[in-house]
Amino acid sequence: MRILIYLVLVLILLSLGSALVYLVRDRGEGERAIRALTWRIGLSLGLFILLMAGHYLGVISPAAS
């Protein structure tokens, strides 16, 4: 489960970076940056739902301090 979470976090960062590159290259005129940011939002929501479901099902437990 930990590897999946890290993988999704890396995908979120890659999507954010690609949106920045598309924004600079297209000078704000293209839709590629919007598409990349939409992917980032979807991945972020998916990660949040995955974490909540994992906690609810008992797969993920809170860390003891």
GROMACS elastic network, one bead per residue, 0.5 to 0.9 nm:
[ bonds ]
;  ai    aj funct       b0    kb
    1     4     6  0.51921   500
    1     5     6  0.63844   500
    1     6     6  0.87938   500
    1    54     6  0.87246   500
    1    59     6  0.81775   500
    1    60     6  0.82857   500
    2     5     6  0.51621   500
    2     6     6  0.62739   500
    2     7     6  0.85762   500
    3     6     6  0.51184   500
    3     7     6  0.60260   500
    3     8     6  0.86387   500
    4     7     6  0.50018   500
    4     8     6  0.62192   500
    4     9     6  0.86137   500
    5     8     6  0.52389   500
    5     9     6  0.62345   500
    5    10     6  0.87046   500
    5    47     6  0.71298   500
    5    50     6  0.85283   500
    5    51     6  0.83164   500
    6     9     6  0.50308   500
    6    10     6  0.62026   500
    6    11     6  0.86260   500
    7    10     6  0.51506   500
    7    11     6  0.62410   500
    7    12     6  0.86829   500
    8    12     6  0.61527   500
    8    13     6  0.86872   500
    8    43     6  0.69416   500
    8    44     6  0.81285   500
    8    46     6  0.87789   500
    8    47     6  0.68341   500
    9    12     6  0.50452   500
    9    13     6  0.63389   500
    9    14     6  0.86653   500
    9    43     6  0.83659   500
    9    44     6  0.81189   500
    9    47     6  0.80694   500
   10    13     6  0.51170   500
   10    14     6  0.61360   500
   10    15     6  0.85652   500
   11    14     6  0.50155   500
   11    15     6  0.60732   500
   11    16     6  0.85590   500
   11    40     6  0.79866   500
   11    43     6  0.77170   500
   12    15     6  0.51533   500
   12    16     6  0.62379   500
   12    17     6  0.86678   500
   12    39     6  0.79923   500
   12    40     6  0.52943   500
   12    41     6  0.82547   500
   12    43     6  0.62783   500
   12    44     6  0.68820   500
   13    16     6  0.50428   500
   13    17     6  0.61363   500
   13    18     6  0.85767   500
   13    40     6  0.79645   500
   14    17     6  0.50406   500
   14    18     6  0.60624   500
   14    19     6  0.85216   500
   14    40     6  0.86703   500
   15    18     6  0.51240   500
   15    19     6  0.61567   500
   15    20     6  0.87102   500
   15    36     6  0.55499   500
   15    37     6  0.67690   500
   15    38     6  0.89741   500
   15    39     6  0.68209   500
   15    40     6  0.56632   500
   16    19     6  0.51354   500
   16    20     6  0.64326   500
   16    21     6  0.88465   500
   16    33     6  0.89138   500
   16    36     6  0.69239   500
   16    37     6  0.64537   500
   16    39     6  0.88632   500
   16    40     6  0.64865   500
   17    20     6  0.51172   500
   17    21     6  0.63448   500
   17    22     6  0.86975   500
   17    36     6  0.88276   500
   18    22     6  0.60766   500
   18    23     6  0.84250   500
   18    32     6  0.88566   500
   18    33     6  0.74153   500
   18    36     6  0.66911   500
   18    37     6  0.87224   500
   19    22     6  0.50996   500
   19    23     6  0.59826   500
   19    24     6  0.86213   500
   19    32     6  0.71725   500
   19    34     6  0.72329   500
   19    35     6  0.79570   500
   19    36     6  0.51891   500
   19    37     6  0.61105   500
   20    23     6  0.50507   500
   20    24     6  0.62685   500
   20    25     6  0.86110   500
   20    33     6  0.70211   500
   20    36     6  0.89698   500
   21    24     6  0.52696   500
   21    25     6  0.60860   500
   21    26     6  0.84395   500
   21    33     6  0.79374   500
   22    25     6  0.51004   500
   22    26     6  0.57483   500
   22    27     6  0.79136   500
   22    28     6  0.80190   500
   22    30     6  0.78231   500
   22    31     6  0.86170   500
   22    32     6  0.61265   500
   22    33     6  0.51910   500
   22    34     6  0.89639   500
   22    36     6  0.85299   500
   23    26     6  0.54652   500
   23    27     6  0.56111   500
   23    28     6  0.51785   500
   23    29     6  0.79217   500
   23    30     6  0.77169   500
   23    31     6  0.89249   500
   23    32     6  0.78498   500
   23    33     6  0.55302   500
   23    34     6  0.86848   500
   24    27     6  0.51176   500
   24    28     6  0.70184   500
   25    28     6  0.80084   500
   25    30     6  0.89958   500
   26    29     6  0.55172   500
   26    30     6  0.55800   500
   26    31     6  0.86852   500
   26    32     6  0.83617   500
   26    33     6  0.84700   500
   27    30     6  0.76408   500
   28    31     6  0.81697   500
   28    33     6  0.78822   500
   30    33     6  0.69021   500
   30    34     6  0.80217   500
   31    34     6  0.51795   500
   31    35     6  0.62081   500
   31    36     6  0.86970   500
   32    35     6  0.50438   500
   32    36     6  0.61742   500
   32    37     6  0.86248   500
   33    36     6  0.50868   500
   33    37     6  0.61557   500
   33    38     6  0.84976   500
   34    37     6  0.51332   500
   34    38     6  0.60564   500
   34    39     6  0.86362   500
   35    38     6  0.50112   500
   35    39     6  0.62871   500
   35    40     6  0.86976   500
   36    39     6  0.50813   500
   36    40     6  0.63025   500
   36    41     6  0.88085   500
   37    41     6  0.62724   500
   37    42     6  0.86059   500
   38    41     6  0.51505   500
   38    42     6  0.62284   500
   38    43     6  0.86094   500
   39    42     6  0.50352   500
   39    43     6  0.60390   500
   39    44     6  0.84719   500
   40    43     6  0.51148   500
   40    44     6  0.60434   500
   40    45     6  0.85681   500
   41    44     6  0.50673   500
   41    45     6  0.61457   500
   41    46     6  0.84718   500
   42    45     6  0.51822   500
   42    46     6  0.60254   500
   42    47     6  0.85407   500
   43    47     6  0.60458   500
   43    48     6  0.85559   500
   44    47     6  0.51087   500
   44    48     6  0.62113   500
   44    49     6  0.86626   500
   45    48     6  0.50512   500
   45    49     6  0.61705   500
   45    50     6  0.84881   500
   46    49     6  0.51354   500
   46    50     6  0.60276   500
   46    51     6  0.85819   500
   47    51     6  0.61056   500
   47    52     6  0.85764   500
   48    51     6  0.51543   500
   48    52     6  0.61838   500
   48    53     6  0.85590   500
   49    52     6  0.51045   500
   49    53     6  0.60055   500
   49    54     6  0.84029   500
   50    53     6  0.51728   500
   50    54     6  0.59917   500
   50    55     6  0.85489   500
   51    54     6  0.50499   500
   51    55     6  0.61329   500
   51    56     6  0.85441   500
   51    60     6  0.75874   500
   52    55     6  0.51440   500
   52    56     6  0.60785   500
   52    57     6  0.85617   500
   52    60     6  0.87983   500
   53    56     6  0.50090   500
   53    57     6  0.60024   500
   53    58     6  0.83993   500
   53    59     6  0.84277   500
   53    60     6  0.87598   500
   54    57     6  0.52193   500
   54    58     6  0.60306   500
   54    60     6  0.52314   500
   54    61     6  0.83447   500
   55    58     6  0.51006   500
   55    59     6  0.59758   500
   55    61     6  0.61290   500
   55    62     6  0.80995   500
   56    59     6  0.77399   500
   56    60     6  0.80411   500
   57    60     6  0.77366   500
   58    61     6  0.63141   500
   61    64     6  0.89495   500
